[in-house]
Amino acid sequence: MSGHNALNVVDLTPGTRLRTNEGAVVELVENPRDGVWLICKTLENAADPDSVSEVEQPVFAQDIVGLAEE
């Protein structure tokens, strides 16, 4: 991400809801603070409803487009 809307993923805390470039909403479970990966679970995904799960998965930081509205 670049520009004035850039989100500093290193500072994100667990429980933060984020939107991915695919339109999914994920919840941050763990932040290794490496600026590359976030450990999340998928809460919503209209394009792929089967991906919604309590299973924690790594999400590439570049795939995060911003905070999800509650």
C-alpha positions in Angstrom: 0.0 0.0 0.0 1.1 3.5 -0.6 0.0 7.1 -0.4 -1.8 8.9 2.4 -4.1 6.0 3.2 -1.3 3.7 4.1 -1.9 1.6 7.2 1.0 0.8 9.5 0.4 -2.9 10.0 3.2 -3.2 12.6 1.2 -1.2 15.1 -2.1 -3.1 14.7 -3.3 -4.9 17.8 -5.2 -8.2 18.1 -9.0 -7.8 17.7 -8.6 -5.2 14.9 -11.0 -5.9 12.0 -9.4 -5.4 8.5 -10.5 -5.5 4.9 -8.5 -7.4 2.3 -8.1 -6.5 -1.4 -10.5 -9.3 -2.2 -13.2 -7.7 0.0 -13.0 -10.1 2.9 -13.2 -8.9 6.5 -10.6 -10.6 8.8 -9.9 -10.2 12.4 -6.3 -9.9 13.6 -5.4 -12.7 16.0 -1.6 -12.2 16.3 0.8 -9.6 14.9 4.4 -10.8 14.6 5.2 -7.1 13.9 7.5 -8.0 11.0 5.5 -5.8 8.6 5.0 -8.8 6.3 2.5 -11.2 7.8 -0.6 -11.0 10.0 -2.2 -14.0 11.6 -6.0 -13.6 11.1 -9.3 -15.4 11.0 -11.8 -14.7 8.2 -15.1 -13.2 9.5 -16.8 -12.3 6.1 -16.1 -13.0 2.5 -19.0 -12.6 0.0 -16.8 -13.8 -2.9 -15.8 -17.0 -1.0 -18.2 -17.8 1.9 -16.5 -21.2 2.5 -13.4 -19.3 3.6 -15.1 -17.9 6.7 -13.6 -19.8 9.6 -12.2 -19.6 13.1 -9.0 -21.2 11.7 -6.1 -18.8 12.0 -4.3 -18.1 8.8 -1.4 -15.9 7.7 -2.4 -12.9 5.6 0.2 -11.0 3.6 0.3 -7.4 4.8 0.1 -6.1 1.2 -3.3 -7.8 0.9 -4.7 -5.5 3.6 -6.4 -2.4 2.2 -7.6 -0.8 5.4 -9.7 -1.1 8.5 -13.1 -2.7 8.3 -16.1 -0.8 9.5 -17.8 -2.4 12.4 
